[in-house]
Amino acid sequence: MKIIAVGNSFYGDDGVGAAVLDRIREYDVFPEAELIDVHTDALALLDHLSRGEKNVVVDAAQMGLEPGTAVGFRPSEVRLNIKSDHLSMHGFGLAEAFDLAAQLDRMPSDVLIVGVEPKRVEINKGLSDVVNGAVPRVISIIQAEVQSDG
């Protein structure tokens, strides 16, 4: 399994993906998982998505929900769930990255995106309390996905 963070840790809640990876490392929650931070380069997902294994992508996502809400969904649902795919400095959004992966026949069948609604996206700010509080929920969503596979 790969768990891939997208976002900018120096841009407030956009750093939630990196915070999730940090928490996973701290508590050794998924010892077999490869943890990858692509920072703000959503296009780099193409280099890390792997067929034949579970791929989990964690990112801040403006979904029009309450700040701190964490939601798991599939690549086919990205455009339905994400209202704005250009938080912070992401030049290439998740929807575009997944579209390109499909066009290049590099899109794995087993991908889960976990989006977290940000409260504050400001440079040189850490995670807001509400988004920091969502980190355990993100990990629970990933655990439920892993357990559903048997």
Secondary structure per residue as TSV (DSSP state, phi and psi in degrees):
chain	resnum	aa	ss	phi	psi
A	1	M	-	360.0	141.7
A	2	K	E	-115.9	136.4
A	3	I	E	-118.5	117.5
A	4	I	E	-116.7	122.3
A	5	A	E	-94.5	138.5
A	6	V	-	-123.0	134.0
A	7	G	S	143.9	177.4
A	8	N	-	-119.6	110.6
A	9	S	T	-63.9	-17.5
A	10	F	T	-95.8	13.1
A	11	Y	S	-129.3	54.0
A	12	G	G	61.4	-132.8
A	13	D	G	-68.0	-10.1
A	14	D	G	-65.6	-14.0
A	15	G	G	-88.7	12.3
A	16	V	H	-61.5	-35.8
A	17	G	H	-60.2	-46.8
A	18	A	H	-63.6	-36.7
A	19	A	H	-64.6	-37.7
A	20	V	H	-64.1	-45.8
A	21	L	H	-59.7	-42.2
A	22	D	H	-59.8	-44.1
A	23	R	H	-66.9	-39.0
A	24	I	H	-61.9	-43.4
A	25	R	H	-64.3	-44.6
A	26	E	H	-59.3	-42.6
A	27	Y	H	-103.0	4.0
A	28	D	T	49.3	48.0
A	29	V	S	-69.6	-42.5
A	30	F	S	-122.9	77.1
A	31	P	T	-61.3	-25.0
A	32	E	T	-89.0	-8.9
A	33	A	-	-78.9	145.5
A	34	E	E	-90.6	123.9
A	35	L	E	-103.4	125.3
A	36	I	E	-131.9	133.9
A	37	D	E	-115.4	111.8
A	38	V	-	-91.9	4.8
A	39	H	T	57.0	-127.2
A	40	T	T	-95.7	7.9
A	41	D	-	-97.3	81.3
A	42	A	G	-60.2	-27.7
A	43	L	G	-63.6	-28.5
A	44	A	G	-64.2	-14.9
A	45	L	H	-55.0	-36.1
A	46	L	H	-58.4	-31.3
A	47	D	H	-78.1	-17.0
A	48	H	H	-114.5	-21.1
A	49	L	-	-65.6	135.6
A	50	S	-	-127.8	130.8
A	51	R	T	-72.4	151.3
A	52	G	T	84.4	2.3
A	53	E	S	-147.4	163.2
A	54	K	-	-73.8	136.5
A	55	N	E	-121.3	124.0
A	56	V	E	-117.8	128.7
A	57	V	E	-115.1	126.9
A	58	V	E	-116.1	128.6
A	59	D	E	-154.5	152.9
A	60	A	E	-69.4	138.9
A	61	A	-	-145.2	125.7
A	62	Q	B	-80.3	101.9
A	63	M	-	-111.2	-1.8
A	64	G	S	79.5	22.1
A	65	L	S	-106.3	177.9
A	66	E	-	-64.6	138.8
A	67	P	T	-54.0	138.1
A	68	G	T	91.0	-6.8
A	69	T	-	-71.6	129.7
A	70	A	E	-110.1	132.7
A	71	V	E	-135.1	133.8
A	72	G	E	-99.2	136.7
A	73	F	E	-155.1	171.0
A	74	R	-	-97.7	160.7
A	75	P	G	-54.1	-34.7
A	76	S	G	-66.0	-16.3
A	77	E	G	-102.0	1.1
A	78	V	H	-55.9	-49.8
A	79	R	H	-67.3	-25.8
A	80	L	H	-76.4	-35.4
A	81	N	H	-91.3	-37.6
A	82	I	-	-93.9	117.8
A	83	K	S	-79.2	-33.6
A	84	S	B	-139.4	118.9
A	85	D	-	-99.6	18.0
A	86	H	-	-128.1	59.8
A	87	L	-	-67.3	152.4
A	88	S	T	44.5	-126.1
A	89	M	T	-106.0	18.2
A	90	H	-	-63.2	113.2
A	91	G	S	-81.8	-24.4
A	92	F	S	-130.7	116.0
A	93	G	-	-80.3	170.7
A	94	L	H	-59.8	-43.5
A	95	A	H	-58.9	-44.9
A	96	E	H	-65.8	-40.2
A	97	A	H	-62.8	-43.4
A	98	F	H	-69.2	-37.8
A	99	D	H	-60.6	-45.3
A	100	L	H	-65.2	-41.9
A	101	A	H	-58.4	-41.8
A	102	A	H	-65.7	-43.3
A	103	Q	H	-63.1	-33.5
A	104	L	T	-88.5	4.7
A	105	D	T	57.1	41.3
A	106	R	-	-120.6	13.4
A	107	M	-	-87.9	116.1
A	108	P	-	-67.7	157.0
A	109	S	S	-82.0	-19.3
A	110	D	-	-112.3	84.3
A	111	V	E	-130.0	130.6
A	112	L	E	-119.2	131.0
A	113	I	E	-104.9	133.3
A	114	V	E	-115.6	111.0
A	115	G	E	-99.2	142.8
A	116	V	E	-123.0	124.5
A	117	E	-	-67.8	121.5
A	118	P	-	-79.3	155.7
A	119	K	S	-104.3	-40.9
A	120	R	-	-136.9	122.5
A	121	V	-	-122.5	87.3
A	122	E	-	-134.9	140.7
A	123	I	T	-63.2	144.7
A	124	N	T	60.0	30.0
A	125	K	-	-119.9	144.0
A	126	G	-	-80.7	-172.0
A	127	L	-	-65.1	142.7
A	128	S	-	-68.1	158.1
A	129	D	H	-57.7	-40.4
A	130	V	H	-68.6	-36.9
A	131	V	H	-76.3	-39.2
A	132	N	H	-58.1	-38.9
A	133	G	T	-67.8	-18.4
A	134	A	T	-82.2	-13.9
A	135	V	H	-56.2	-47.2
A	136	P	H	-61.0	-33.6
A	137	R	H	-65.7	-40.7
A	138	V	H	-59.3	-46.0
A	139	I	H	-62.6	-38.4
A	140	S	H	-63.8	-39.3
A	141	I	H	-62.7	-42.3
A	142	I	H	-65.8	-43.3
A	143	Q	H	-61.0	-41.8
A	144	A	H	-62.4	-39.1
A	145	E	H	-64.6	-44.5
A	146	V	H	-64.0	-43.7
A	147	Q	H	-67.1	-31.5
A	148	S	H	-67.9	-18.8
A	149	D	T	-83.1	-3.1
A	150	G	-	94.7	360.0
